[in-house]
């Protein structure tokens, strides 16, 4: 008997670092106090359902905002293409959030097939925002098998 697996995004996704990029933005700490930006994508390599999104403050506390920054998790059916993308969830990181605090939200499960991607981005707050940290998301294994996914091709 087997049991469904649950784990962090690292068990189900791999970073998509295009050759043209000089830095692997998707692997770096996010500076949510800087201008709004996209931070890259992770490609799904094991079918799953995303059930929780989160952000851990690591390098700098969040402060100085009248409107808090947000961290946005977006599903893309085709990596690096915004066509048919859909927001999985948006986290608001409040002013006063200290280093070591982790903000999370349980979301309605979103199915990811092999070949889909998760894009990470943030919007900067209003005021003099600060804050740096790392995103994460939690996945439940999907019962789908490779034969049911047209993006999986046996070699």
Helices and strands as residue ranges (DSSP letters): E 6-8, G 9-11, E 13-16, G 25-27, E 30-31, E 37-44, E 48-67, E 69-76, E 86-93, E 102-112, E 117-123, E 126-141, G 146-148
